[in-house]
Amino acid sequence: MKQKASKWMNLAALLLFVVATFQIVSDHFLLGAVYFGAAVCFMTAAAGFKKKETKEKQREPDEDNIQNHLDL
């Protein structure tokens, strides 16, 4: 099973945003800002991975299509 890195990065970013929110609400502003910055970094990395994954998907031919040609 092939997992996409961009999905995991987006999940990590979401969790870091949640943690940042709770830290800021509990009056830990500096720690909340650090978590917020990390979440932004993960979101940026996820966008880069998503772009790379779509380019790879466009370049690779469909495996089912290849198998169908081999069966003929």
CHARMM internal coordinates of N, CA and C (Angstrom, degrees):
IC EDIT
DIST 1 N 1 CA 1.4421
DIST 1 CA 1 C 1.5246
ANGL 1 N 1 CA 1 C 108.77
DIST 1 C 2 N 1.3096
ANGL 1 CA 1 C 2 N 115.06
DIHE 1 N 1 CA 1 C 2 N 125.19
DIST 2 N 2 CA 1.4557
ANGL 1 C 2 N 2 CA 120.68
DIHE 1 CA 1 C 2 N 2 CA -176.76
DIST 2 CA 2 C 1.5290
ANGL 2 N 2 CA 2 C 109.42
DIHE 1 C 2 N 2 CA 2 C -96.96
DIST 2 C 3 N 1.3156
ANGL 2 CA 2 C 3 N 116.23
DIHE 2 N 2 CA 2 C 3 N 116.15
DIST 3 N 3 CA 1.4580
ANGL 2 C 3 N 3 CA 121.13
DIHE 2 CA 2 C 3 N 3 CA 179.37
DIST 3 CA 3 C 1.5233
ANGL 3 N 3 CA 3 C 109.35
DIHE 2 C 3 N 3 CA 3 C -95.30
DIST 3 C 4 N 1.2967
ANGL 3 CA 3 C 4 N 116.43
DIHE 3 N 3 CA 3 C 4 N 142.17
DIST 4 N 4 CA 1.4560
ANGL 3 C 4 N 4 CA 121.00
DIHE 3 CA 3 C 4 N 4 CA 179.63
DIST 4 CA 4 C 1.5188
ANGL 4 N 4 CA 4 C 109.58
DIHE 3 C 4 N 4 CA 4 C -90.36
DIST 4 C 5 N 1.3150
ANGL 4 CA 4 C 5 N 115.31
DIHE 4 N 4 CA 4 C 5 N 131.44
DIST 5 N 5 CA 1.4633
ANGL 4 C 5 N 5 CA 121.06
DIHE 4 CA 4 C 5 N 5 CA -177.54
DIST 5 CA 5 C 1.5272
ANGL 5 N 5 CA 5 C 111.40
DIHE 4 C 5 N 5 CA 5 C -66.36
DIST 5 C 6 N 1.3164
ANGL 5 CA 5 C 6 N 117.29
DIHE 5 N 5 CA 5 C 6 N -32.72
DIST 6 N 6 CA 1.4611
ANGL 5 C 6 N 6 CA 119.65
DIHE 5 CA 5 C 6 N 6 CA -176.97
DIST 6 CA 6 C 1.5265
ANGL 6 N 6 CA 6 C 111.82
DIHE 5 C 6 N 6 CA 6 C -64.37
DIST 6 C 7 N 1.3319
ANGL 6 CA 6 C 7 N 117.20
DIHE 6 N 6 CA 6 C 7 N -34.52
DIST 7 N 7 CA 1.4654
ANGL 6 C 7 N 7 CA 119.81
DIHE 6 CA 6 C 7 N 7 CA 178.51
DIST 7 CA 7 C 1.5248
ANGL 7 N 7 CA 7 C 110.91
DIHE 6 C 7 N 7 CA 7 C -66.42
DIST 7 C 8 N 1.3392
ANGL 7 CA 7 C 8 N 116.12
DIHE 7 N 7 CA 7 C 8 N -41.42
DIST 8 N 8 CA 1.4627
ANGL 7 C 8 N 8 CA 119.84
DIHE 7 CA 7 C 8 N 8 CA 179.29
DIST 8 CA 8 C 1.5283
ANGL 8 N 8 CA 8 C 111.13
DIHE 7 C 8 N 8 CA 8 C -68.50
DIST 8 C 9 N 1.3322
ANGL 8 CA 8 C 9 N 116.45
DIHE 8 N 8 CA 8 C 9 N -36.11
DIST 9 N 9 CA 1.4683
ANGL 8 C 9 N 9 CA 119.75
DIHE 8 CA 8 C 9 N 9 CA 178.13
DIST 9 CA 9 C 1.5237
ANGL 9 N 9 CA 9 C 110.57
DIHE 8 C 9 N 9 CA 9 C -66.60
DIST 9 C 10 N 1.3315
ANGL 9 CA 9 C 10 N 117.31
DIHE 9 N 9 CA 9 C 10 N -40.61
DIST 10 N 10 CA 1.4660
ANGL 9 C 10 N 10 CA 120.32
DIHE 9 CA 9 C 10 N 10 CA 177.57
DIST 10 CA 10 C 1.5245
ANGL 10 N 10 CA 10 C 111.39
DIHE 9 C 10 N 10 CA 10 C -64.33
DIST 10 C 11 N 1.3256
ANGL 10 CA 10 C 11 N 116.83
DIHE 10 N 10 CA 10 C 11 N -38.87
DIST 11 N 11 CA 1.4582
ANGL 10 C 11 N 11 CA 120.10
DIHE 10 CA 10 C 11 N 11 CA 177.03
DIST 11 CA 11 C 1.5257
ANGL 11 N 11 CA 11 C 111.03
DIHE 10 C 11 N 11 CA 11 C -63.95
DIST 11 C 12 N 1.3190
ANGL 11 CA 11 C 12 N 116.26
DIHE 11 N 11 CA 11 C 12 N -43.27
DIST 12 N 12 CA 1.4712
ANGL 11 C 12 N 12 CA 120.39
DIHE 11 CA 11 C 12 N 12 CA 178.25
DIST 12 CA 12 C 1.5228
ANGL 12 N 12 CA 12 C 110.60
DIHE 11 C 12 N 12 CA 12 C -62.48
DIST 12 C 13 N 1.3292
ANGL 12 CA 12 C 13 N 116.73
DIHE 12 N 12 CA 12 C 13 N -41.08
DIST 13 N 13 CA 1.4644
ANGL 12 C 13 N 13 CA 120.37
DIHE 12 CA 12 C 13 N 13 CA 178.66
DIST 13 CA 13 C 1.5308
ANGL 13 N 13 CA 13 C 110.80
DIHE 12 C 13 N 13 CA 13 C -62.92
DIST 13 C 14 N 1.3160
ANGL 13 CA 13 C 14 N 116.36
DIHE 13 N 13 CA 13 C 14 N -43.00
DIST 14 N 14 CA 1.4677
ANGL 13 C 14 N 14 CA 119.67
DIHE 13 CA 13 C 14 N 14 CA 178.64
DIST 14 CA 14 C 1.5229
ANGL 14 N 14 CA 14 C 111.27
DIHE 13 C 14 N 14 CA 14 C -60.63
DIST 14 C 15 N 1.3260
ANGL 14 CA 14 C 15 N 116.16
DIHE 14 N 14 CA 14 C 15 N -46.01
DIST 15 N 15 CA 1.4664
ANGL 14 C 15 N 15 CA 119.59
DIHE 14 CA 14 C 15 N 15 CA 179.86
DIST 15 CA 15 C 1.5248
ANGL 15 N 15 CA 15 C 111.62
DIHE 14 C 15 N 15 CA 15 C -63.84
DIST 15 C 16 N 1.3256
ANGL 15 CA 15 C 16 N 116.79
DIHE 15 N 15 CA 15 C 16 N -38.40
DIST 16 N 16 CA 1.4654
ANGL 15 C 16 N 16 CA 119.64
DIHE 15 CA 15 C 16 N 16 CA 178.05
DIST 16 CA 16 C 1.5295
ANGL 16 N 16 CA 16 C 111.50
DIHE 15 C 16 N 16 CA 16 C -67.46
DIST 16 C 17 N 1.3306
ANGL 16 CA 16 C 17 N 118.32
DIHE 16 N 16 CA 16 C 17 N -36.12
DIST 17 N 17 CA 1.4632
ANGL 16 C 17 N 17 CA 120.28
DIHE 16 CA 16 C 17 N 17 CA 175.07
DIST 17 CA 17 C 1.5270
ANGL 17 N 17 CA 17 C 110.93
DIHE 16 C 17 N 17 CA 17 C -63.38
DIST 17 C 18 N 1.3234
ANGL 17 CA 17 C 18 N 116.65
DIHE 17 N 17 CA 17 C 18 N -39.83
DIST 18 N 18 CA 1.4678
ANGL 17 C 18 N 18 CA 120.53
DIHE 17 CA 17 C 18 N 18 CA 178.31
DIST 18 CA 18 C 1.5205
ANGL 18 N 18 CA 18 C 110.38
DIHE 17 C 18 N 18 CA 18 C -64.16
DIST 18 C 19 N 1.3314
ANGL 18 CA 18 C 19 N 116.35
DIHE 18 N 18 CA 18 C 19 N -45.88
DIST 19 N 19 CA 1.4681
ANGL 18 C 19 N 19 CA 120.42
DIHE 18 CA 18 C 19 N 19 CA 179.29
DIST 19 CA 19 C 1.5235
ANGL 19 N 19 CA 19 C 110.10
DIHE 18 C 19 N 19 CA 19 C -62.39
DIST 19 C 20 N 1.3311
ANGL 19 CA 19 C 20 N 116.96
DIHE 19 N 19 CA 19 C 20 N -41.63
DIST 20 N 20 CA 1.4703
ANGL 19 C 20 N 20 CA 120.39
DIHE 19 CA 19 C 20 N 20 CA 178.88
DIST 20 CA 20 C 1.5194
ANGL 20 N 20 CA 20 C 110.81
DIHE 19 C 20 N 20 CA 20 C -61.14
DIST 20 C 21 N 1.3288
ANGL 20 CA 20 C 21 N 116.34
DIHE 20 N 20 CA 20 C 21 N -41.08
DIST 21 N 21 CA 1.4657
ANGL 20 C 21 N 21 CA 119.88
DIHE 20 CA 20 C 21 N 21 CA 178.84
DIST 21 CA 21 C 1.5190
ANGL 21 N 21 CA 21 C 111.57
DIHE 20 C 21 N 21 CA 21 C -61.75
DIST 21 C 22 N 1.3285
ANGL 21 CA 21 C 22 N 116.16
DIHE 21 N 21 CA 21 C 22 N -46.22
DIST 22 N 22 CA 1.4588
ANGL 21 C 22 N 22 CA 118.96
DIHE 21 CA 21 C 22 N 22 CA 179.96
DIST 22 CA 22 C 1.5300
ANGL 22 N 22 CA 22 C 112.17
DIHE 21 C 22 N 22 CA 22 C -66.10
DIST 22 C 23 N 1.3163
ANGL 22 CA 22 C 23 N 117.41
DIHE 22 N 22 CA 22 C 23 N -35.11
DIST 23 N 23 CA 1.4603
ANGL 22 C 23 N 23 CA 120.27
DIHE 22 CA 22 C 23 N 23 CA 178.60
DIST 23 CA 23 C 1.5269
ANGL 23 N 23 CA 23 C 110.63
DIHE 22 C 23 N 23 CA 23 C -66.92
DIST 23 C 24 N 1.3166
ANGL 23 CA 23 C 24 N 116.56
DIHE 23 N 23 CA 23 C 24 N -42.03
DIST 24 N 24 CA 1.4734
ANGL 23 C 24 N 24 CA 119.93
DIHE 23 CA 23 C 24 N 24 CA -179.84
DIST 24 CA 24 C 1.5241
ANGL 24 N 24 CA 24 C 110.52
DIHE 23 C 24 N 24 CA 24 C -67.41
DIST 24 C 25 N 1.3214
ANGL 24 CA 24 C 25 N 117.06
DIHE 24 N 24 CA 24 C 25 N -40.71
DIST 25 N 25 CA 1.4659
ANGL 24 C 25 N 25 CA 120.33
DIHE 24 CA 24 C 25 N 25 CA 179.47
DIST 25 CA 25 C 1.5275
ANGL 25 N 25 CA 25 C 111.16
DIHE 24 C 25 N 25 CA 25 C -64.20
DIST 25 C 26 N 1.3326
ANGL 25 CA 25 C 26 N 117.12
DIHE 25 N 25 CA 25 C 26 N -33.73
DIST 26 N 26 CA 1.4612
ANGL 25 C 26 N 26 CA 119.88
DIHE 25 CA 25 C 26 N 26 CA -179.23
DIST 26 CA 26 C 1.5352
ANGL 26 N 26 CA 26 C 112.10
DIHE 25 C 26 N 26 CA 26 C -90.14
DIST 26 C 27 N 1.3317
ANGL 26 CA 26 C 27 N 116.64
DIHE 26 N 26 CA 26 C 27 N 23.40
DIST 27 N 27 CA 1.4727
ANGL 26 C 27 N 27 CA 124.66
DIHE 26 CA 26 C 27 N 27 CA 173.68
DIST 27 CA 27 C 1.5253
ANGL 27 N 27 CA 27 C 114.15
DIHE 26 C 27 N 27 CA 27 C 65.44
DIST 27 C 28 N 1.3110
ANGL 27 CA 27 C 28 N 118.05
DIHE 27 N 27 CA 27 C 28 N 29.82
DIST 28 N 28 CA 1.4636
ANGL 27 C 28 N 28 CA 122.39
DIHE 27 CA 27 C 28 N 28 CA 171.36
DIST 28 CA 28 C 1.5334
ANGL 28 N 28 CA 28 C 107.22
DIHE 27 C 28 N 28 CA 28 C -110.14
DIST 28 C 29 N 1.3402
ANGL 28 CA 28 C 29 N 115.43
DIHE 28 N 28 CA 28 C 29 N 73.81
DIST 29 N 29 CA 1.4580
ANGL 28 C 29 N 29 CA 120.67
DIHE 28 CA 28 C 29 N 29 CA -171.61
DIST 29 CA 29 C 1.5277
ANGL 29 N 29 CA 29 C 112.44
DIHE 28 C 29 N 29 CA 29 C -66.07
DIST 29 C 30 N 1.3145
ANGL 29 CA 29 C 30 N 117.82
DIHE 29 N 29 CA 29 C 30 N -41.97
DIST 30 N 30 CA 1.4581
ANGL 29 C 30 N 30 CA 120.74
DIHE 29 CA 29 C 30 N 30 CA -177.43
DIST 30 CA 30 C 1.5338
ANGL 30 N 30 CA 30 C 110.88
DIHE 29 C 30 N 30 CA 30 C -65.34
DIST 30 C 31 N 1.3144
ANGL 30 CA 30 C 31 N 116.64
DIHE 30 N 30 CA 30 C 31 N -46.14
DIST 31 N 31 CA 1.4579
ANGL 30 C 31 N 31 CA 120.43
DIHE 30 CA 30 C 31 N 31 CA 178.47
DIST 31 CA 31 C 1.5277
ANGL 31 N 31 CA 31 C 110.99
DIHE 30 C 31 N 31 CA 31 C -65.05
DIST 31 C 32 N 1.3267
ANGL 31 CA 31 C 32 N 116.66
DIHE 31 N 31 CA 31 C 32 N -37.81
DIST 32 N 32 CA 1.4576
ANGL 31 C 32 N 32 CA 120.70
DIHE 31 CA 31 C 32 N 32 CA 176.09
DIST 32 CA 32 C 1.5153
ANGL 32 N 32 CA 32 C 112.09
DIHE 31 C 32 N 32 CA 32 C -63.37
DIST 32 C 33 N 1.3262
ANGL 32 CA 32 C 33 N 116.69
DIHE 32 N 32 CA 32 C 33 N -38.31
DIST 33 N 33 CA 1.4682
ANGL 32 C 33 N 33 CA 120.39
DIHE 32 CA 32 C 33 N 33 CA 177.99
DIST 33 CA 33 C 1.5258
ANGL 33 N 33 CA 33 C 110.94
DIHE 32 C 33 N 33 CA 33 C -67.03
DIST 33 C 34 N 1.3293
ANGL 33 CA 33 C 34 N 116.94
DIHE 33 N 33 CA 33 C 34 N -36.96
DIST 34 N 34 CA 1.4678
ANGL 33 C 34 N 34 CA 120.41
DIHE 33 CA 33 C 34 N 34 CA 177.81
DIST 34 CA 34 C 1.5293
ANGL 34 N 34 CA 34 C 110.02
DIHE 33 C 34 N 34 CA 34 C -64.90
DIST 34 C 35 N 1.3236
ANGL 34 CA 34 C 35 N 117.19
DIHE 34 N 34 CA 34 C 35 N -45.22
DIST 35 N 35 CA 1.4621
ANGL 34 C 35 N 35 CA 120.40
DIHE 34 CA 34 C 35 N 35 CA 177.98
DIST 35 CA 35 C 1.5274
ANGL 35 N 35 CA 35 C 111.23
DIHE 34 C 35 N 35 CA 35 C -64.29
DIST 35 C 36 N 1.3158
ANGL 35 CA 35 C 36 N 116.07
DIHE 35 N 35 CA 35 C 36 N -37.85
DIST 36 N 36 CA 1.4639
ANGL 35 C 36 N 36 CA 119.87
DIHE 35 CA 35 C 36 N 36 CA 178.46
DIST 36 CA 36 C 1.5291
ANGL 36 N 36 CA 36 C 110.87
DIHE 35 C 36 N 36 CA 36 C -63.98
DIST 36 C 37 N 1.3249
ANGL 36 CA 36 C 37 N 116.41
DIHE 36 N 36 CA 36 C 37 N -42.61
DIST 37 N 37 CA 1.4675
ANGL 36 C 37 N 37 CA 120.58
DIHE 36 CA 36 C 37 N 37 CA 177.29
DIST 37 CA 37 C 1.5199
ANGL 37 N 37 CA 37 C 111.80
DIHE 36 C 37 N 37 CA 37 C -63.28
DIST 37 C 38 N 1.3306
ANGL 37 CA 37 C 38 N 116.68
DIHE 37 N 37 CA 37 C 38 N -39.86
DIST 38 N 38 CA 1.4669
ANGL 37 C 38 N 38 CA 120.27
DIHE 37 CA 37 C 38 N 38 CA 177.83
DIST 38 CA 38 C 1.5237
ANGL 38 N 38 CA 38 C 110.39
DIHE 37 C 38 N 38 CA 38 C -64.99
DIST 38 C 39 N 1.3221
ANGL 38 CA 38 C 39 N 117.12
DIHE 38 N 38 CA 38 C 39 N -38.66
DIST 39 N 39 CA 1.4618
ANGL 38 C 39 N 39 CA 120.49
DIHE 38 CA 38 C 39 N 39 CA 178.92
DIST 39 CA 39 C 1.5227
ANGL 39 N 39 CA 39 C 111.11
DIHE 38 C 39 N 39 CA 39 C -64.51
DIST 39 C 40 N 1.3194
ANGL 39 CA 39 C 40 N 116.60
DIHE 39 N 39 CA 39 C 40 N -39.77
DIST 40 N 40 CA 1.4662
ANGL 39 C 40 N 40 CA 120.05
DIHE 39 CA 39 C 40 N 40 CA 177.60
DIST 40 CA 40 C 1.5297
ANGL 40 N 40 CA 40 C 110.22
DIHE 39 C 40 N 40 CA 40 C -64.15
DIST 40 C 41 N 1.3242
ANGL 40 CA 40 C 41 N 117.02
DIHE 40 N 40 CA 40 C 41 N -39.80
DIST 41 N 41 CA 1.4707
ANGL 40 C 41 N 41 CA 120.78
DIHE 40 CA 40 C 41 N 41 CA 177.51
DIST 41 CA 41 C 1.5292
ANGL 41 N 41 CA 41 C 111.01
DIHE 40 C 41 N 41 CA 41 C -63.07
DIST 41 C 42 N 1.3114
ANGL 41 CA 41 C 42 N 117.39
DIHE 41 N 41 CA 41 C 42 N -42.41
DIST 42 N 42 CA 1.4604
ANGL 41 C 42 N 42 CA 120.85
DIHE 41 CA 41 C 42 N 42 CA 178.58
DIST 42 CA 42 C 1.5280
ANGL 42 N 42 CA 42 C 111.16
DIHE 41 C 42 N 42 CA 42 C -65.98
DIST 42 C 43 N 1.3386
ANGL 42 CA 42 C 43 N 117.47
DIHE 42 N 42 CA 42 C 43 N -37.11
DIST 43 N 43 CA 1.4600
ANGL 42 C 43 N 43 CA 120.21
DIHE 42 CA 42 C 43 N 43 CA 177.37
DIST 43 CA 43 C 1.5215
ANGL 43 N 43 CA 43 C 111.18
DIHE 42 C 43 N 43 CA 43 C -65.13
DIST 43 C 44 N 1.3210
ANGL 43 CA 43 C 44 N 116.55
DIHE 43 N 43 CA 43 C 44 N -40.71
DIST 44 N 44 CA 1.4559
ANGL 43 C 44 N 44 CA 120.90
DIHE 43 CA 43 C 44 N 44 CA 178.67
DIST 44 CA 44 C 1.5252
ANGL 44 N 44 CA 44 C 110.73
DIHE 43 C 44 N 44 CA 44 C -65.52
DIST 44 C 45 N 1.3256
ANGL 44 CA 44 C 45 N 116.44
DIHE 44 N 44 CA 44 C 45 N -42.36
DIST 45 N 45 CA 1.4644
ANGL 44 C 45 N 45 CA 120.42
DIHE 44 CA 44 C 45 N 45 CA 178.09
DIST 45 CA 45 C 1.5276
ANGL 45 N 45 CA 45 C 110.76
DIHE 44 C 45 N 45 CA 45 C -64.36
DIST 45 C 46 N 1.3257
ANGL 45 CA 45 C 46 N 117.35
DIHE 45 N 45 CA 45 C 46 N -38.65
DIST 46 N 46 CA 1.4613
ANGL 45 C 46 N 46 CA 121.11
DIHE 45 CA 45 C 46 N 46 CA 179.11
DIST 46 CA 46 C 1.5311
ANGL 46 N 46 CA 46 C 110.45
DIHE 45 C 46 N 46 CA 46 C -63.28
DIST 46 C 47 N 1.3139
ANGL 46 CA 46 C 47 N 116.77
DIHE 46 N 46 CA 46 C 47 N -39.20
DIST 47 N 47 CA 1.4685
ANGL 46 C 47 N 47 CA 119.77
DIHE 46 CA 46 C 47 N 47 CA 178.37
DIST 47 CA 47 C 1.5271
ANGL 47 N 47 CA 47 C 110.39
DIHE 46 C 47 N 47 CA 47 C -64.82
DIST 47 C 48 N 1.3129
ANGL 47 CA 47 C 48 N 116.83
DIHE 47 N 47 CA 47 C 48 N -40.07
DIST 48 N 48 CA 1.4613
ANGL 47 C 48 N 48 CA 120.43
DIHE 47 CA 47 C 48 N 48 CA 177.36
DIST 48 CA 48 C 1.5144
ANGL 48 N 48 CA 48 C 112.27
DIHE 47 C 48 N 48 CA 48 C -64.77
DIST 48 C 49 N 1.3303
ANGL 48 CA 48 C 49 N 116.71
DIHE 48 N 48 CA 48 C 49 N -43.89
DIST 49 N 49 CA 1.4704
ANGL 48 C 49 N 49 CA 120.55
DIHE 48 CA 48 C 49 N 49 CA 177.88
DIST 49 CA 49 C 1.5229
ANGL 49 N 49 CA 49 C 110.93
DIHE 48 C 49 N 49 CA 49 C -64.20
DIST 49 C 50 N 1.3259
ANGL 49 CA 49 C 50 N 117.31
DIHE 49 N 49 CA 49 C 50 N -39.75
DIST 50 N 50 CA 1.4691
ANGL 49 C 50 N 50 CA 121.22
DIHE 49 CA 49 C 50 N 50 CA 179.91
DIST 50 CA 50 C 1.5256
ANGL 50 N 50 CA 50 C 110.27
DIHE 49 C 50 N 50 CA 50 C -62.16
DIST 50 C 51 N 1.3257
ANGL 50 CA 50 C 51 N 116.01
DIHE 50 N 50 CA 50 C 51 N -42.55
DIST 51 N 51 CA 1.4566
ANGL 50 C 51 N 51 CA 120.59
DIHE 50 CA 50 C 51 N 51 CA 179.06
DIST 51 CA 51 C 1.5279
ANGL 51 N 51 CA 51 C 110.86
DIHE 50 C 51 N 51 CA 51 C -63.49
DIST 51 C 52 N 1.3281
ANGL 51 CA 51 C 52 N 115.84
DIHE 51 N 51 CA 51 C 52 N -42.23
DIST 52 N 52 CA 1.4641
ANGL 51 C 52 N 52 CA 121.03
DIHE 51 CA 51 C 52 N 52 CA 179.38
DIST 52 CA 52 C 1.5354
ANGL 52 N 52 CA 52 C 110.66
DIHE 51 C 52 N 52 CA 52 C -66.19
DIST 52 C 53 N 1.3283
ANGL 52 CA 52 C 53 N 117.04
DIHE 52 N 52 CA 52 C 53 N -41.36
DIST 53 N 53 CA 1.4634
ANGL 52 C 53 N 53 CA 121.00
DIHE 52 CA 52 C 53 N 53 CA -179.19
DIST 53 CA 53 C 1.5246
ANGL 53 N 53 CA 53 C 111.91
DIHE 52 C 53 N 53 CA 53 C -65.23
DIST 53 C 54 N 1.3367
ANGL 53 CA 53 C 54 N 117.19
DIHE 53 N 53 CA 53 C 54 N -38.40
DIST 54 N 54 CA 1.4610
ANGL 53 C 54 N 54 CA 119.17
DIHE 53 CA 53 C 54 N 54 CA 179.39
DIST 54 CA 54 C 1.5260
ANGL 54 N 54 CA 54 C 110.67
DIHE 53 C 54 N 54 CA 54 C -69.39
DIST 54 C 55 N 1.3284
ANGL 54 CA 54 C 55 N 117.86
DIHE 54 N 54 CA 54 C 55 N -36.11
DIST 55 N 55 CA 1.4640
ANGL 54 C 55 N 55 CA 119.87
DIHE 54 CA 54 C 55 N 55 CA 176.70
DIST 55 CA 55 C 1.5197
ANGL 55 N 55 CA 55 C 110.68
DIHE 54 C 55 N 55 CA 55 C -65.11
DIST 55 C 56 N 1.3373
ANGL 55 CA 55 C 56 N 117.42
DIHE 55 N 55 CA 55 C 56 N -41.88
DIST 56 N 56 CA 1.4626
ANGL 55 C 56 N 56 CA 120.63
DIHE 55 CA 55 C 56 N 56 CA 178.75
DIST 56 CA 56 C 1.5272
ANGL 56 N 56 CA 56 C 111.31
DIHE 55 C 56 N 56 CA 56 C -65.60
DIST 56 C 57 N 1.3146
ANGL 56 CA 56 C 57 N 116.21
DIHE 56 N 56 CA 56 C 57 N -38.08
DIST 57 N 57 CA 1.4606
ANGL 56 C 57 N 57 CA 120.24
DIHE 56 CA 56 C 57 N 57 CA -179.94
DIST 57 CA 57 C 1.5212
ANGL 57 N 57 CA 57 C 111.02
DIHE 56 C 57 N 57 CA 57 C -66.33
DIST 57 C 58 N 1.3194
ANGL 57 CA 57 C 58 N 117.59
DIHE 57 N 57 CA 57 C 58 N -36.51
DIST 58 N 58 CA 1.4538
ANGL 57 C 58 N 58 CA 121.16
DIHE 57 CA 57 C 58 N 58 CA 179.26
DIST 58 CA 58 C 1.5244
ANGL 58 N 58 CA 58 C 111.00
DIHE 57 C 58 N 58 CA 58 C -70.66
DIST 58 C 59 N 1.3301
ANGL 58 CA 58 C 59 N 117.53
DIHE 58 N 58 CA 58 C 59 N -33.62
DIST 59 N 59 CA 1.4613
ANGL 58 C 59 N 59 CA 120.85
DIHE 58 CA 58 C 59 N 59 CA -178.99
DIST 59 CA 59 C 1.5212
ANGL 59 N 59 CA 59 C 112.47
DIHE 58 C 59 N 59 CA 59 C -75.36
DIST 59 C 60 N 1.3451
ANGL 59 CA 59 C 60 N 117.28
DIHE 59 N 59 CA 59 C 60 N -37.37
DIST 60 N 60 CA 1.4583
ANGL 59 C 60 N 60 CA 120.79
DIHE 59 CA 59 C 60 N 60 CA -176.95
DIST 60 CA 60 C 1.5241
ANGL 60 N 60 CA 60 C 110.39
DIHE 59 C 60 N 60 CA 60 C -79.04
DIST 60 C 61 N 1.3371
ANGL 60 CA 60 C 61 N 116.80
DIHE 60 N 60 CA 60 C 61 N 130.34
DIST 61 N 61 CA 1.4741
ANGL 60 C 61 N 61 CA 118.06
DIHE 60 CA 60 C 61 N 61 CA 174.88
DIST 61 CA 61 C 1.5266
ANGL 61 N 61 CA 61 C 110.03
DIHE 60 C 61 N 61 CA 61 C -71.04
DIST 61 C 62 N 1.2990
ANGL 61 CA 61 C 62 N 115.19
DIHE 61 N 61 CA 61 C 62 N 158.19
DIST 62 N 62 CA 1.4588
ANGL 61 C 62 N 62 CA 121.20
DIHE 61 CA 61 C 62 N 62 CA -178.96
DIST 62 CA 62 C 1.5354
ANGL 62 N 62 CA 62 C 109.96
DIHE 61 C 62 N 62 CA 62 C -67.46
DIST 62 C 63 N 1.3253
ANGL 62 CA 62 C 63 N 117.58
DIHE 62 N 62 CA 62 C 63 N 127.82
DIST 63 N 63 CA 1.4658
ANGL 62 C 63 N 63 CA 121.93
DIHE 62 CA 62 C 63 N 63 CA -177.70
DIST 63 CA 63 C 1.5274
ANGL 63 N 63 CA 63 C 111.86
DIHE 62 C 63 N 63 CA 63 C -64.18
DIST 63 C 64 N 1.3212
ANGL 63 CA 63 C 64 N 117.90
DIHE 63 N 63 CA 63 C 64 N -35.96
DIST 64 N 64 CA 1.4591
ANGL 63 C 64 N 64 CA 120.81
DIHE 63 CA 63 C 64 N 64 CA 178.53
DIST 64 CA 64 C 1.5267
ANGL 64 N 64 CA 64 C 110.56
DIHE 63 C 64 N 64 CA 64 C -64.90
DIST 64 C 65 N 1.3072
ANGL 64 CA 64 C 65 N 115.89
DIHE 64 N 64 CA 64 C 65 N -37.16
DIST 65 N 65 CA 1.4504
ANGL 64 C 65 N 65 CA 120.78
DIHE 64 CA 64 C 65 N 65 CA 179.11
DIST 65 CA 65 C 1.5257
ANGL 65 N 65 CA 65 C 110.59
DIHE 64 C 65 N 65 CA 65 C -65.08
DIST 65 C 66 N 1.3159
ANGL 65 CA 65 C 66 N 117.11
DIHE 65 N 65 CA 65 C 66 N -40.81
DIST 66 N 66 CA 1.4632
ANGL 65 C 66 N 66 CA 121.61
DIHE 65 CA 65 C 66 N 66 CA 177.41
DIST 66 CA 66 C 1.5181
ANGL 66 N 66 CA 66 C 109.70
DIHE 65 C 66 N 66 CA 66 C -64.20
DIST 66 C 67 N 1.3086
ANGL 66 CA 66 C 67 N 118.15
DIHE 66 N 66 CA 66 C 67 N -43.47
DIST 67 N 67 CA 1.4698
ANGL 66 C 67 N 67 CA 121.87
DIHE 66 CA 66 C 67 N 67 CA -180.00
DIST 67 CA 67 C 1.5171
ANGL 67 N 67 CA 67 C 110.68
DIHE 66 C 67 N 67 CA 67 C -63.16
DIST 67 C 68 N 1.3274
ANGL 67 CA 67 C 68 N 117.95
DIHE 67 N 67 CA 67 C 68 N -38.51
DIST 68 N 68 CA 1.4598
ANGL 67 C 68 N 68 CA 121.45
DIHE 67 CA 67 C 68 N 68 CA 178.54
DIST 68 CA 68 C 1.5205
ANGL 68 N 68 CA 68 C 111.08
DIHE 67 C 68 N 68 CA 68 C -63.62
DIST 68 C 69 N 1.3172
ANGL 68 CA 68 C 69 N 117.14
DIHE 68 N 68 CA 68 C 69 N -38.52
DIST 69 N 69 CA 1.4708
ANGL 68 C 69 N 69 CA 120.12
DIHE 68 CA 68 C 69 N 69 CA 178.87
DIST 69 CA 69 C 1.5196
ANGL 69 N 69 CA 69 C 110.93
DIHE 68 C 69 N 69 CA 69 C -69.49
DIST 69 C 70 N 1.3133
ANGL 69 CA 69 C 70 N 117.96
DIHE 69 N 69 CA 69 C 70 N -32.94
DIST 70 N 70 CA 1.4599
ANGL 69 C 70 N 70 CA 120.81
DIHE 69 CA 69 C 70 N 70 CA 179.14
DIST 70 CA 70 C 1.5195
ANGL 70 N 70 CA 70 C 111.51
DIHE 69 C 70 N 70 CA 70 C -70.90
DIST 70 C 71 N 1.3324
ANGL 70 CA 70 C 71 N 117.57
DIHE 70 N 70 CA 70 C 71 N -30.67
DIST 71 N 71 CA 1.4620
ANGL 70 C 71 N 71 CA 121.29
DIHE 70 CA 70 C 71 N 71 CA -179.98
DIST 71 CA 71 C 1.5228
ANGL 71 N 71 CA 71 C 112.70
DIHE 70 C 71 N 71 CA 71 C -72.47
DIST 71 C 72 N 1.3156
ANGL 71 CA 71 C 72 N 116.30
DIHE 71 N 71 CA 71 C 72 N -23.00
DIST 72 N 72 CA 1.4789
ANGL 71 C 72 N 72 CA 119.26
DIHE 71 CA 71 C 72 N 72 CA -179.00
DIST 72 CA 72 C 1.4878
ANGL 72 N 72 CA 72 C 108.16
DIHE 71 C 72 N 72 CA 72 C -71.85
END
COOR INIT
IC SEED 1 N 1 CA 1 C
IC BUILD
